[in-house]
Amino acid sequence: GCGSFSEILEGAPGLSRTLLSQRLKQLERLGVVESAPKPDGRGHHYELTSAGHELFTVCQSLGQWGARWLEIAPENLDPFVALWSMCKALRRDRLPDRRVVVRFDFTGRPRRERYWLLIELGDTEICKTYPGLDEDLYITAEAEAFVKWHAGQLTWAQATREHRIQLDGSPSLVRAFPTWNARSMFAQFRPVPSTATSPAG
C-alpha cells in the first residue's frame, strides 16, 4: 500500500499537501496511524495501527455496501483515480516482459485528459506529461465507462462493443490489456437493480 506522504498524496487527487498533513496528524492523534522517520532521514513512513486495521474493515464494509446500493456520482467519475487504482492492482504475472507505454485519452470531462502508463520489468508508473518514449498502445475512453469498468459496473465486452472504450495497437496488446487489471476490490459486488430501492407506489 501507500506508505510515504508523496504516495498518499498521489492517491488523493485534489487534496492539498497542507490538508493531507493536517489529516495525517489528526489520524495519529486518534491512534489510527503511526509514523516513523525513513531510514534515509527524508520524510516519514506511515502505517496503520491495530485500531487502524480494525477501522479499515469498517471502510471495506461501507465500500461493499456502496458498490451494491449506490450509483457512482458524476463528481466521482475521475479517470485518473481509477487509473491510479488500476496501476496499484495490476496482475504482475500477466504484464509484458518488455517495456510497454500505454497512452490514455479520456473524454466526457470538462477538458480532455491524457495520461501515460509505463510498464517495465513489473514496475509501473503513471505520467501526466509525455514521458518521451514510443507509445505501444493507445486507449481512448469515456471517463464514465473506464471508471465503471474498473469498479465492476460495466463489462469490458460491453464497453468496447459500444465503442465507449477503444484501443489501437498490436493485436496482442489489445487482447492482453483488460487481463492486466485486477479491478477495484469492490468489483465483485454486483449493484442491486434500481427498481429494488424504489418506494412502493
N, C-alpha and C positions, 0 to 999 in steps of 0.2 A: 504494500500500500504506500501511500504518500507519507513521508516522514519529515521532510525538510520544509521550511517556510515557503521556499520557492515552488516546491511540488504541490503543496496545498493551495497556494495562490493560483497556480496554473489550472488547477481543477475547479476553480471557483470564478469563472469569468464574470467581470463586472464588479467584483469585490475589491475594494481598495486595500492597499498594504496597511494603511492605518487601521481600518476597520477589522481586518483579519488579525492584526496584532492585538487589538482590544479583545476580540472574541477568544483568542487562544489564552490570553491572560485570565479571562473570566473562567474558561473551562479548567484552567489549572487551579484557580481558587476553589472551584467546586469539586475538585478531585476527579475530574473526568479524564484529563490528560496530564501527563508529566513530561517535562523536557530535561534534556541534558546537553551540555556543550558537545559539539562534534569533536572527534579526535584531532582534527587539524586546527581547532580553535575558531573556525569561521562559522558562526551561526549555531543553531540548536537543532536537535533531533527530537521530534515529538512522538509519543506513544500513548496508547490508551491504557488507563489503569484498569484494575478489576471492575471498578464501578463503570468505567467507560465501555468495557466489553459487554457488561450487562445492558447498558443503555443502547448499545449497537443492536442487540437482539430486539429491543423495542422498536428501533428505527426500521429494522428489517420487517417486522410485523406491519408497521404503518405502510411501508413500501408495497408489501404484498396486498394489503387492503386497497391501496390507491390504484394498483395495477388492475384490480378486479372491478372497482366501482367508480373510478374517476376517469374522465377524458383528460388528455393532456391539454392544458390551457395554451392558447396561442402564444402567450408571452414566454412559455417554457419550451417552445419548439426551436431550440437553439442547436443548430447542427454542429457547432464547434464542441459543445458539451458532449453530444453523442459521439463525435469522432474521438474526443479525448478519452471517453469511457471505453470505446471500442479498442483504442490503442493500448489501454491498460489491460484489456482482457483478450488480446489476440491469442489464438491457439498456436503456440510457438512451434509445435511439431508439424504444423501444416504450412508454415511460411516457406517461401522460396529459399534455396541455398545460395542465392546470389543477391546482390543489391538490387532493390526494386524501388522505384519512385512512382507514387500514385498521386495524381492531381485531382482535387475535388473542386467542382464549381457548384455552389448551392444557389438555387433560385427560390423565388417566393418570399424573399426577405426585403426590407426597405432598400437595401442595396445588395448587389451580387457579392457573394463571399467566396474567396478562393483560398484553399489550403493545400499543403503537400504532406503526404505520409511517406517517410523514409524507412525502409526496412533493410537491414543488413546484419547478417550473422545472428539473427534472433533478436537484435536490438531494434527498437522503433523510436521514431521521433516525429512530432508534428511541427511543421514550419508554417508561419503566417506570411513569410516572404519567400520569393523564389530561391531555392537552395543552390542554383547554378549547376544542376545535374540533369542529364537526359531523363525525360519522363517516359515511363513504360506503360502506364495505364491512365486513361482519362475517364473520370466519372462525373457526369452531370446529373444532379438530383434535386428534386423539390425538397426543401428543408423539412417539410412536414413528413414526406414519405420516408426520408432517411432516418429521422428521429423515431418514427413509429415502427420502422423495420427493426431498428436496434432494440426498441422496447418490447418487441414481440407482438405488436398490434397490427402488423402488416407483413404478409409473407413476401419473400424475395420474388417468387414467381409472379405474384400479383403486381408488385411494384414495377418490375421490368416489363411485364406484358402490357401494362397501361402506360409505358414509357415515362413513368414518374422517376425512375432511376435508369440511366442509360450509360453504357460502358463502351469504350473504344480502346482497343489494344490487341495484343496477341490473343488468339482463342484460348490458349492455356491459362493465361492470367484472368481473362474474363470469366472462365468457368471456375477458377480457383478462388477468386476474391470472396464470394459470400461464405465460403467454408472457413475462412480465417477468423471470422467474428464469432466469439463465444456469446455475444449479445449481453444485454443487461441481466443482472442477477434475478430480475423480476419478469423476464421474458417468458418464463414457463407458466406464468399465471394468466389464464385467459380472461379477457374482460367479460363481465356479465352484460348480456344484451340490455340496451337502454330501456326496453319495454318492461324489464323486470323491476326497475326502480320507479316507474311511472305511477302516480297516485291513481287509485281506482276512481273511475268516473261514473 
